[in-house]
Amino acid sequence: MLRIEHLTKKYGEKCAVNDLSLHIMPGEIYGFIGHNGAGKTTTLKSCVGILNFDEGEIYVGGISMRENPLECKKKIAYIPDNPDLYDYMSGVKYLNFIADIFKIPADVRRQKIDEYASAFEIKDDLADSIQSYSHGMKQKLAIISALIHSPELVILDEPFVGLDPKSAFTLKGIMREICNSGGAIFFSTHVLEVAEKLCDKIAIIKDGSLIRSGTMDEVKGDASLESVFLELEG
């Protein structure tokens, strides 16, 4: 579903991501962890076509992000850690705007909006201006907008930040449903307990370089993910 081959991204003399290779298969929830500045967000933004990269290649469903970014983006949903929304719009207008971009039929978008807005308990707030939303409500709206076109690959950067416990539980259930339907999830998080319980596979990055990856059992063995992470980071 997502293949990262020898990805390298530099900012001037600083190498933010160094020769990174990962393969996320259909049906997998793949966690991506590392300290602040390790290169997680740079990797995710490269995977969704926001950032150009210096070396390597990224494939989404076998399609090259470098050569055919538009076709790749049709298959992807991206949820950043701090979503920028159009505050002057109402919630429902924003969702319809995103649905228009992906050419979602009216009946399908109504069903999707109703389903996800009810699940995240913001259905009664959709007529309000986004400007009036709390950070958590904006995060929920960004999640709904990302899911409205039924993406094959969902890439999330710290998706649980700002969500209340019930909404976080709802999101975890949706992530698993996407994978059960043949999709894939690639997400970064600092919440290691969530990663340990939720992920099928995990990758740890340090100073732009991959230091360990594999199934959860392969990465952590009999220890906790937190203890392994702290040991490797140390």
Phi, psi and omega in degrees: 000312176228122178236119178254120185240109173053045181291128175226129178225127181241148169244096186065237179275346183274128177265104183283324177225129188238104172053052184269129175231127177215153178226114179257118185270157172304138179090358184256140164259115188246116180270149184227111186233156181170166181289170176301132180084008183285340181117008183295306183295322176300318178297313182296318179293329175291322182294332182259004174087011178282321179250138167285156179232159189276319182219161177093191182209151176232129179240134175243113184058034179084359182259136182285126175294327180290319187269331184218066185297326183296316179295324177297315185293336176295334183267351191250148162239136180235129177239106181286170182288335180223082188296135174263114181247166178275098188298335183283347179273159167278165180301315183290325177294322178296316180296321178290327175298314178295320179297325177295319180301318182268006176057047179277127179302153186302316183292324180291316181294322178299317180296316181294314180298315180297316182298308186283324178295324176292318181298321181264007173059043174234016182301320182284352182256358188293336179281347182278157176294139178300332179302331182275355184284148170285170178301318180296321179293322177296322178296318178297317180297320178297321178297313180299316181296328180287333184267351192294335181259016177053062184293152176278331181229126178245124180245123187232137178249107182051059188291340186267354178292126178090351179271140173289162184305320181294318180291323176298319177297318178298315180297318179299321177295319178295319178301317180292322178298319179300316180291322178296338179268007177100001176276188180215153180235133173230116185215149175261150177199150170261353182272090189291330178296321178294314180301317183296322182277331191263325193276145171277322178224163184215147174229137179246127181242141179220125179051040176086353184244142177288127180248341174196144176203159179148192175295163181301319179294321179295323184283317188255342181060229180270354181273176174275156177299323180299314182293322178294317180299313181295324178294315180291322179291329181286000000 
